[in-house]
Amino acid sequence: MGYAAQADDVFRTRLAERSDELDQLFMGLYDDQSALDALKEAMAEAYAARPGDLRELDEAREADPEWYKRGDMFGMTMYSDLFAGSLNALADRIPYLQEQQLTYLHLMPILQMPHPHNDGGYAVEDFDNVDPAFGTNEDLAALTAKLRKAGISLCLDFVMNHTASTHRWAKRAQEGDPEYQSYYFCYDDRTVPDQFDGTVPQVFPSAAPGNFSWNEQMGKWVMTQFYPFQWDLNYRNPKVLVAMLSSAMHLANLGVEVLRLDAVPYIWKQLGTNCRNLPQVHAIVRMLRIALECVCPAVVLKGEVVMAPKELAAYFGTPEKPECHMLYNVSMMVNLWSALANGDTRLLKAQTDALNALPPNCWFVNYLRCHDDIGWGLDEDKERELGIDPLEHKEFLYHFYEGAVPGSWAMGELYNYDAASSDARSCGTTASLCGVERAVITHDKPALETAVSRDLLMHKAMAFLRGFPMLSCGDEIAQLNGWDYKEDPDRVEDSRNLHRSRFDWGKAALRTQPGTLQNRLWDGMAELRSMRDDPCFAPDAWVSTWDAHNDGVFALVRKSHGETLVGLFNFTGQAQHAWLGGSDGIMGPMDADLGAYEAKLVRR
């Protein structure tokens, strides 16, 4: 029975509205009618298998398409095993999440993966099944149902660029099956790999140099842009696209409401290019968006696009032909940490202006820390314009946050240091990078107060930006670095494990005890939610930086429905004065005094 006969009127109507564009995109990329039919068949089957309660959610979200832009959106990211253990154990901890009024939970990868070397779960060997270490697909469906009842949407990673070398496709390829070798980029000699290497930058030049790895069993070179155990998928093969989109719809039917598209700019490879941000990438993301709109319109796409602001708008598509619903706000995360280290907000302001200039359909998930490192990808042209040497500044920043610069309060570590380019990234929890850990170790109460002020300043500035805030689990109780990773032979080689430590439930128990460090941060996060419960955080709010006539103070103005809210953020350790000029129709001029690392909100 064909897909049209299997689907009911709702699916047929949705598909009919989008079929011309889907056909054009797919045939333009592949010119393969049978593969297109296979995709539509998979979409119909996914729709037929979609549970009734999720279809009800689809209907509600179609009536409220901007649900993820509301001011009460408040997110958290975590490793489920470090937080609670299994998925069932995590379900038992939902009351803790409800205490924080979370509406969004991003779980680090839980799909089947090799052990122990899996890049934190980003080497996936089965996109359709939960790893037994976490539970089963039934456990995931039960968890998402309980989270929905609690008003929390679950986000999972969808690793589009590569599979684990232990994936069933890779195993078949290694056994010599040419069909499955065509799912990857496999070559008998270095001729084509060398051509790619001539134009394609290396992702991890120190930890995983080169873009290809030799596979002895297969007797071929295989493209591995990230790590040798992660084989890049060949989206030139339409079977790859159909299979991956089928897996995405399968996860949606388990109740996943947000798919984070990992490393999405890398998914299309073309000789003679840098294999980043190619037009075919956008065709693929658009087709994924169309498939979801037909099968499960409750589901939204979040892209991981670690690129300059000028590259970002394309990943949202257009209002008529949208792609991602939202993106990780990587650049603002980096600029916030830069401003904190040197007390200079000029780069932060310039980057905010660049992002605010993007079209209204561009929406961001704002954060300070996540599972990954801090990569110091600042706007080098702007740095030079401001008289800042980009390389010297980068070296200052990563040495500052490892605590190696005189006067630094931070405790962190370097990640992926490359002596040849003097490049490195930074690791550590928010609290440790803000000075809390050093103050706790030295029993320095004044330093601890200052560190807490830094921590809260960073969170408040992040939460004031356009988009919605996402905490890293443990930020709400000032969780410190987990140095014990160095004692684990399976984890010691990856310094990112410094901030991937087991959640401290003993410290969490102190969150309601006045006077404790944990209570200070817990109450601080409550202030974030209170701040965002304001008309000026409406989805259509106008947001702009403002000149504070003081490089140490970051000023933002929000305006919506006749209300104006000014956020002032002092990124220095000294008291500062800010003066903001007036503008007709927005606000009158104002003066403000701020203490060290103070965040101040002013209603105008």
C-alpha positions as MATLAB code, in Angstrom:
seq = 'MGYAAQADDVFRTRLAERSDELDQLFMGLYDDQSALDALKEAMAEAYAARPGDLRELDEAREADPEWYKRGDMFGMTMYSDLFAGSLNALADRIPYLQEQQLTYLHLMPILQMPHPHNDGGYAVEDFDNVDPAFGTNEDLAALTAKLRKAGISLCLDFVMNHTASTHRWAKRAQEGDPEYQSYYFCYDDRTVPDQFDGTVPQVFPSAAPGNFSWNEQMGKWVMTQFYPFQWDLNYRNPKVLVAMLSSAMHLANLGVEVLRLDAVPYIWKQLGTNCRNLPQVHAIVRMLRIALECVCPAVVLKGEVVMAPKELAAYFGTPEKPECHMLYNVSMMVNLWSALANGDTRLLKAQTDALNALPPNCWFVNYLRCHDDIGWGLDEDKERELGIDPLEHKEFLYHFYEGAVPGSWAMGELYNYDAASSDARSCGTTASLCGVERAVITHDKPALETAVSRDLLMHKAMAFLRGFPMLSCGDEIAQLNGWDYKEDPDRVEDSRNLHRSRFDWGKAALRTQPGTLQNRLWDGMAELRSMRDDPCFAPDAWVSTWDAHNDGVFALVRKSHGETLVGLFNFTGQAQHAWLGGSDGIMGPMDADLGAYEAKLVRR';
ca = [
       0.000    0.000    0.000;
       1.440    3.380   -1.006;
       1.949    6.399    1.210;
      -1.127    8.270   -0.068;
      -3.393    5.359    0.870;
      -1.848    5.003    4.311;
      -2.161    8.630    5.354;
      -5.278   10.362    6.543;
      -6.580   13.714    5.415;
      -4.429   15.751    7.830;
      -1.190   14.311    6.530;
      -2.301   14.460    2.911;
      -3.257   18.120    3.299;
       0.062   19.020    4.909;
       2.020   17.126    2.267;
       0.004   18.565   -0.613;
       0.822   22.090    0.568;
       4.550   21.326    0.561;
       4.959   18.605   -2.036;
       5.969   20.859   -4.931;
       8.821   22.385   -2.965;
       9.899   19.032   -1.507;
       9.927   17.497   -4.987;
      11.919   20.390   -6.391;
      14.517   20.296   -3.615;
      14.915   16.537   -3.634;
      15.039   16.095   -7.394;
      17.341   19.097   -7.742;
      19.776   17.427   -5.375;
      19.405   13.797   -6.439;
      17.219   13.424   -9.561;
      16.019   10.101   -8.115;
      12.244    9.599   -8.162;
      12.361    6.220   -6.404;
      14.322    7.720   -3.520;
      11.827   10.600   -3.301;
       8.983    8.076   -3.186;
      10.841    6.236   -0.423;
      11.069    9.459    1.597;
       7.352   10.170    1.242;
       6.603    6.561    2.157;
       8.696    6.967    5.314;
       6.873   10.205    6.159;
       3.476    8.538    5.767;
       4.534    5.603    7.909;
       5.870    7.935   10.611;
       2.620    9.893   10.610;
       0.561    6.698   10.840;
       2.668    5.579   13.823;
       2.450    8.912   15.658;
       0.714    8.503   19.050;
      -2.569   10.296   19.604;
      -1.342   12.540   22.417;
       1.501   13.778   20.211;
      -0.947   14.499   17.390;
      -2.892   16.630   19.877;
       0.336   18.463   20.681;
       0.904   18.979   16.957;
      -2.505   20.611   16.666;
      -1.820   22.892   19.639;
       1.574   23.932   18.291;
       0.201   24.630   14.832;
      -2.181   27.068   16.522;
       0.700   28.572   18.573;
       3.739   28.378   16.263;
       5.872   30.762   18.321;
       5.484   28.832   21.583;
       9.265   28.517   21.953;
       9.709   32.310   21.836;
       7.653   33.147   24.918;
       9.326   35.018   27.772;
       8.700   32.181   30.214;
      10.918   29.795   28.243;
      13.635   28.637   30.615;
      15.990   25.822   29.691;
      18.635   23.518   31.066;
      21.129   21.132   29.512;
      22.510   18.059   31.270;
      23.940   14.581   31.043;
      21.157   12.335   32.254;
      23.552    9.760   33.735;
      25.533   12.408   35.631;
      22.353   14.052   36.896;
      20.345   11.012   37.916;
      21.472    7.789   36.248;
      19.004    6.042   33.958;
      16.124    7.703   32.123;
      13.746    6.203   34.668;
      15.793    7.695   37.500;
      15.728   11.039   35.706;
      11.936   10.842   35.520;
      11.901   10.559   39.309;
      13.846   13.830   39.519;
      11.340   15.866   37.493;
      10.081   17.639   40.657;
      13.546   19.242   40.985;
      13.222   20.549   37.433;
       9.729   21.822   38.169;
      11.059   23.772   41.145;
      13.037   25.781   38.607;
      10.015   26.223   36.347;
      11.882   24.708   33.429;
      10.083   24.549   30.106;
      12.949   23.046   28.095;
      15.370   20.229   28.865;
      18.269   19.295   26.595;
      19.697   15.859   27.343;
      23.163   15.100   26.105;
      23.329   12.147   23.679;
      21.573    8.988   24.851;
      21.350    7.045   21.598;
      23.301    3.818   21.250;
      27.038    4.488   21.194;
      30.328    2.592   21.492;
      31.997    2.479   24.900;
      34.171    4.033   26.150;
      35.318    6.106   23.139;
      32.250    7.934   21.847;
      33.053   11.684   21.996;
      30.528   12.190   24.772;
      27.863   10.337   22.802;
      28.396   12.190   19.522;
      29.609    8.973   17.908;
      26.255    7.258   17.311;
      26.024    3.632   16.254;
      22.206    3.439   16.146;
      20.056    6.518   15.563;
      16.834    4.648   16.335;
      17.544    3.187   19.773;
      18.483    4.394   23.237;
      21.783    3.136   24.569;
      21.170    0.322   27.095;
      23.256    2.237   29.635;
      20.407    4.767   29.825;
      17.399    2.498   29.302;
      15.108    1.665   26.405;
      12.996    3.453   23.826;
       9.992    2.738   26.041;
      11.769    4.480   28.911;
      12.410    7.501   26.685;
       8.756    7.663   25.611;
       7.664    7.412   29.253;
      10.096   10.186   30.224;
       8.939   12.550   27.483;
       5.305   11.956   28.499;
       6.081   12.842   32.120;
       8.063   15.904   31.053;
       5.197   17.106   28.839;
       2.823   16.755   31.773;
       5.238   18.942   33.752;
       5.320   21.521   30.949;
       8.850   20.631   29.826;
       9.846   20.015   26.195;
      12.654   17.513   25.661;
      15.534   18.270   23.293;
      17.876   15.560   21.965;
      20.893   15.800   19.720;
      20.573   14.598   16.164;
      24.098   14.014   14.882;
      23.653   14.474   11.137;
      27.261   14.727    9.994;
      28.676   11.345   10.958;
      28.139    7.923   12.505;
      30.306    5.892   14.824;
      32.719    3.562   13.075;
      30.745    0.793   14.797;
      27.438    1.748   13.139;
      25.924   -1.106   11.141;
      26.530    0.830    7.905;
      30.209    1.318    8.751;
      30.563   -2.344    9.675;
      29.132   -3.387    6.328;
      31.458   -0.934    4.606;
      34.448   -2.382    6.430;
      33.372   -5.850    5.322;
      33.782   -4.645    1.739;
      30.156   -3.956    0.774;
      30.309   -1.240   -1.924;
      26.709   -0.161   -1.266;
      27.531    0.823    2.293;
      30.909    2.233    1.376;
      28.866    4.699   -0.680;
      27.231    5.859    2.573;
      30.618    7.363    3.467;
      33.644    8.829    1.676;
      35.981    5.915    1.044;
      39.060    6.029   -1.211;
      41.709    3.504   -2.252;
      44.568    6.019   -2.198;
      45.353    9.571   -1.084;
      44.563   11.292   -4.397;
      41.072   12.585   -3.499;
      41.753   12.927    0.256;
      44.734   15.142   -0.546;
      42.531   17.283   -2.778;
      40.048   17.702    0.069;
      42.823   18.466    2.547;
      44.023   21.251    0.276;
      40.897   23.326    0.988;
      39.201   21.850    4.071;
      40.339   23.160    7.498;
      41.036   20.684   10.272;
      38.524   20.604   13.133;
      40.911   19.273   15.790;
      44.446   19.746   14.387;
      46.082   18.576   17.609;
      43.713   15.971   19.016;
      42.678   14.490   15.642;
      44.846   15.853   12.823;
      43.769   15.468    9.229;
      40.368   14.896    7.624;
      40.849   11.235    6.679;
      41.779    8.038    8.513;
      43.167    4.793    7.121;
      40.946    1.777    7.782;
      43.040   -1.353    7.710;
      40.114   -3.778    7.504;
      38.560   -1.983    4.548;
      41.877   -1.039    2.981;
      40.643    2.461    2.259;
      40.918    6.029    3.456;
      37.662    7.257    5.029;
      36.669   10.864    5.754;
      36.707   11.551    9.504;
      36.631   15.328    9.989;
      36.117   15.083   13.745;
      37.658   11.917   15.223;
      38.849    8.698   13.518;
      35.943    6.768   15.062;
      33.400    9.213   13.549;
      32.843    8.570    9.834;
      31.402   11.448    7.817;
      28.162   10.568    6.039;
      27.854   11.007    2.288;
      24.661   12.990    1.697;
      25.298   12.786   -2.028;
      23.705    9.355   -1.624;
      19.915    9.871   -1.324;
      19.613    6.681    0.740;
      21.570    8.422    3.494;
      19.167   11.369    3.572;
      16.061    9.158    3.567;
      17.424    6.979    6.369;
      18.494    9.939    8.532;
      15.196   11.799    8.094;
      13.382    8.578    8.989;
      15.385    8.390   12.211;
      14.538   12.011   13.022;
      10.825   11.283   12.651;
      11.223    8.149   14.773;
      12.684   10.221   17.627;
       9.818   12.684   17.257;
       7.352    9.826   17.697;
       9.083    8.931   20.984;
       8.114   12.385   22.224;
      11.244   14.391   21.452;
      10.090   17.961   20.809;
      13.370   19.649   19.848;
      16.097   18.200   17.641;
      19.518   19.799   18.019;
      21.271   19.465   14.668;
      24.889   18.823   15.565;
      27.621   20.242   13.289;
      25.032   20.968   10.602;
      27.259   23.295    8.473;
      29.544   20.343    7.684;
      27.079   17.859    6.206;
      27.685   18.448    2.473;
      31.137   17.803    1.015;
      32.351   19.225   -2.289;
      35.878   19.210   -3.710;
      37.427   22.633   -4.110;
      35.505   24.135   -1.179;
      36.019   24.291    2.584;
      33.011   21.947    2.984;
      31.254   24.434    5.245;
      27.922   26.244    4.785;
      27.378   24.990    1.240;
      24.000   25.632   -0.458;
      23.159   21.919   -0.388;
      23.243   22.021    3.420;
      20.306   24.403    3.383;
      18.395   22.256    0.921;
      18.773   19.295    3.283;
      17.748   21.237    6.394;
      14.768   22.662    4.515;
      13.686   19.140    3.513;
      13.989   18.015    7.132;
      11.823   20.968    8.176;
       9.211   20.073    5.547;
       9.152   16.430    6.641;
       8.604   17.433   10.259;
       5.901   19.939    9.353;
       4.036   17.161    7.563;
       4.487   14.447   10.180;
       5.027   16.144   13.547;
       4.728   19.946   13.454;
       5.118   20.154   17.240;
       8.821   19.459   16.751;
      11.306   22.315   16.294;
      14.880   22.367   15.021;
      17.804   23.895   16.898;
      20.991   24.258   14.894;
      24.523   24.124   16.214;
      26.194   26.609   13.889;
      29.559   27.765   15.192;
      30.029   30.405   12.536;
      30.230   34.187   12.168;
      26.949   36.151   12.421;
      26.952   36.735    8.646;
      26.609   32.954    8.175;
      23.783   32.502   10.669;
      20.765   34.037    8.944;
      20.879   31.416    6.172;
      20.261   28.622    8.694;
      16.917   30.158    9.646;
      15.847   30.224    6.019;
      13.151   32.766    5.217;
       9.659   33.274    6.653;
       8.294   31.642    3.480;
      10.822   28.778    3.443;
      12.075   28.362    7.016;
      14.869   26.020    8.099;
      15.958   25.990   11.772;
      13.591   27.474   14.336;
      16.496   28.596   16.524;
      20.276   28.400   16.879;
      22.746   28.087   19.715;
      24.072   31.587   20.454;
      27.724   30.556   20.475;
      29.142   33.963   19.607;
      27.393   35.746   22.481;
      28.600   33.114   24.940;
      32.195   33.732   23.860;
      31.858   37.511   23.946;
      30.333   37.478   27.432;
      33.346   35.578   28.783;
      35.709   37.895   26.918;
      34.076   40.967   28.452;
      34.261   39.488   31.939;
      37.980   38.764   31.664;
      39.064   42.226   30.532;
      36.193   44.451   31.705;
      35.731   45.756   28.170;
      32.261   45.395   26.605;
      33.010   46.886   23.177;
      33.281   43.530   21.397;
      30.203   42.290   23.245;
      28.224   45.318   22.104;
      29.395   44.979   18.496;
      28.489   41.295   18.378;
      25.078   41.969   19.913;
      24.434   44.649   17.305;
      25.374   42.212   14.526;
      22.962   39.583   15.836;
      20.157   42.055   16.514;
      20.479   43.215   12.896;
      19.482   39.746   11.674;
      15.906   39.311   10.387;
      13.063   38.902   12.905;
      12.770   35.155   12.214;
      16.225   34.588   13.793;
      15.934   33.268   17.346;
      18.596   32.091   19.764;
      19.171   29.839   22.727;
      21.464   31.832   25.005;
      23.832   30.155   27.427;
      27.087   30.554   29.347;
      28.279   26.971   29.549;
      27.294   23.698   27.955;
      28.847   20.270   27.447;
      31.455   21.736   25.114;
      34.483   23.982   25.504;
      34.651   27.749   25.029;
      36.208   28.285   21.588;
      37.559   31.803   21.300;
      36.022   32.630   17.922;
      35.830   36.392   18.244;
      35.346   38.859   15.391;
      38.983   39.488   14.449;
      38.198   42.335   12.058;
      36.317   44.142   14.805;
      39.145   43.495   17.241;
      41.625   45.134   14.885;
      39.244   48.053   14.383;
      39.206   48.534   18.162;
      42.992   48.308   18.402;
      43.007   44.772   19.838;
      45.509   42.211   18.550;
      43.389   39.078   17.882;
      46.078   36.499   18.645;
      47.324   38.260   21.778;
      43.748   38.654   22.991;
      42.941   34.974   22.400;
      46.088   33.886   24.236;
      45.221   36.214   27.110;
      41.713   34.789   27.358;
      42.559   31.105   27.431;
      45.447   31.663   29.835;
      43.204   33.867   31.989;
      40.563   31.177   32.319;
      43.107   28.519   33.214;
      44.217   30.851   36.015;
      47.658   31.479   34.507;
      47.398   35.279   34.188;
      48.340   37.429   37.223;
      45.153   38.639   38.865;
      42.991   35.899   37.385;
      40.323   34.511   39.664;
      39.393   31.653   37.321;
      40.117   27.941   37.618;
      39.842   26.043   34.367;
      41.869   24.101   31.822;
      42.907   24.341   28.206;
      41.349   22.138   25.550;
      42.867   21.258   22.180;
      45.941   23.463   22.538;
      47.818   23.775   19.239;
      51.356   25.100   19.646;
      51.752   25.776   15.920;
      48.816   28.199   15.732;
      48.772   29.226   19.419;
      45.111   28.248   19.421;
      43.329   26.749   22.423;
      39.893   26.540   23.968;
      38.775   26.699   27.586;
      37.014   24.312   29.944;
      35.373   24.721   33.349;
      32.036   25.284   35.019;
      30.475   28.728   35.204;
      31.115   29.028   38.938;
      34.755   27.932   38.709;
      35.476   30.258   35.793;
      33.860   33.140   37.715;
      36.156   32.628   40.711;
      33.911   30.710   43.102;
      36.181   27.666   43.291;
      39.325   29.649   44.028;
      37.531   31.630   46.745;
      36.149   28.450   48.339;
      39.587   26.800   48.372;
      41.265   29.859   49.919;
      38.375   30.489   52.359;
      38.290   34.088   51.135;
      34.801   35.383   51.950;
      35.142   38.777   50.207;
      36.464   37.028   47.097;
      33.546   34.615   47.246;
      31.046   37.471   47.370;
      32.698   39.035   44.340;
      32.740   35.712   42.500;
      29.033   35.185   43.137;
      28.378   38.692   41.809;
      30.279   37.823   38.627;
      28.323   34.617   38.236;
      24.958   36.339   38.641;
      25.991   39.231   36.383;
      26.842   36.804   33.598;
      23.561   34.940   33.948;
      21.486   38.127   34.027;
      23.218   39.613   30.981;
      22.779   36.319   29.103;
      19.091   36.099   30.019;
      18.461   39.691   28.883;
      19.539   38.935   25.307;
      17.191   38.263   22.411;
      16.130   34.615   22.674;
      15.723   32.452   25.754;
      18.195   31.323   28.448;
      19.524   27.821   28.983;
      21.428   26.880   32.138;
      24.084   24.208   32.337;
      22.931   21.741   34.991;
      24.670   22.613   38.238;
      24.872   26.344   37.490;
      21.839   26.816   39.720;
      23.823   25.549   42.746;
      27.282   26.860   41.754;
      28.661   23.412   40.971;
      32.459   23.442   40.750;
      34.886   21.677   38.454;
      35.138   17.890   38.618;
      38.895   17.362   38.805;
      38.410   13.677   39.570;
      38.114   13.019   35.821;
      41.925   12.861   35.827;
      41.720    9.634   37.833;
      39.550    7.915   35.205;
      41.593    6.395   32.358;
      38.558    6.557   30.047;
      38.064   10.292   30.626;
      41.475   11.746   31.447;
      42.443   12.561   27.849;
      39.514   14.976   27.330;
      39.729   18.078   29.509;
      36.092   18.894   28.719;
      35.297   16.291   31.358;
      36.332   18.968   33.850;
      32.832   20.427   33.526;
      31.116   17.091   32.899;
      30.971   15.921   36.493;
      28.382   14.052   38.505;
      25.634   16.293   39.889;
      26.152   16.954   43.597;
      22.825   16.192   45.238;
      24.334   16.861   48.663;
      25.078   20.448   47.651;
      21.674   20.717   45.957;
      20.043   19.949   49.305;
      21.414   23.290   50.534;
      19.591   25.290   47.870;
      16.823   26.424   50.241;
      19.107   27.073   53.209;
      19.622   30.848   53.553;
      23.226   31.990   53.629;
      24.615   29.088   51.654;
      26.396   29.467   48.347;
      23.828   27.167   46.765;
      20.962   29.297   48.009;
      22.555   32.441   46.573;
      22.670   30.947   43.104;
      19.293   29.235   43.414;
      17.648   32.535   44.327;
      19.628   34.241   41.568;
      18.118   31.930   38.967;
      14.680   32.681   40.383;
      15.457   36.368   39.785;
      16.179   35.546   36.142;
      12.744   34.007   35.750;
      11.142   36.950   37.505;
      12.999   39.361   35.229;
      11.746   37.572   32.143;
       8.145   37.561   33.381;
       7.735   41.001   31.906;
       5.972   42.384   28.801;
       9.345   43.492   27.459;
      10.299   39.844   26.927;
       7.463   39.226   24.483;
       8.504   37.383   21.294;
       8.111   40.541   19.219;
       9.981   42.825   21.637;
      12.396   45.349   20.141;
      15.887   44.818   21.566;
      18.912   47.039   21.081;
      22.214   47.903   22.697;
      22.660   51.462   23.939;
      25.738   53.586   24.431;
      26.471   53.775   28.171;
      29.418   56.142   27.536;
      31.484   53.683   29.564;
      33.247   50.700   27.968;
      32.917   48.718   31.169;
      29.102   48.838   31.123;
      26.947   46.839   28.723;
      23.556   48.477   28.146;
      20.535   46.858   26.506;
      17.063   48.291   25.927;
      13.918   46.206   25.494;
      10.660   47.737   24.312;
       7.286   46.098   23.796;
       3.687   47.304   23.774;
       4.546   50.698   25.240;
       6.805   49.332   27.990;
      10.560   50.027   28.082;
      13.082   48.134   30.213;
      16.777   49.025   30.404;
      19.371   46.474   31.491;
      22.730   47.787   32.727;
      25.574   45.346   33.346;
      28.879   46.370   34.899;
      31.573   43.953   33.711;
      34.280   45.497   35.877;
      35.367   45.013   39.476;
      34.969   48.729   40.249;
      31.984   51.030   40.666;
      30.980   52.622   37.383;
      28.785   55.462   36.152;
      26.667   55.100   33.023;
      24.977   57.824   31.059;
      22.456   56.928   28.354;
      21.211   59.492   25.895;
      17.527   59.743   25.085;
      15.723   58.980   21.854;
      12.293   60.103   20.764;
       9.718   57.376   21.053;
      11.963   55.080   23.102;
      13.165   56.740   26.305;
      14.555   59.901   27.805;
      18.188   60.326   28.911;
      19.257   58.631   32.139;
      22.162   58.345   34.575;
      22.968   55.312   36.704;
      25.622   54.261   39.197;
      26.548   50.605   39.403;
      28.611   48.663   41.926;
      31.275   46.159   40.930;
      29.758   43.419   38.729;
      26.279   44.794   39.339;
      23.327   44.175   37.050;
      20.608   46.827   37.281;
      17.187   46.939   35.636;
      15.513   50.323   35.114;
      11.920   50.828   34.000;
      11.521   53.827   31.717;
];
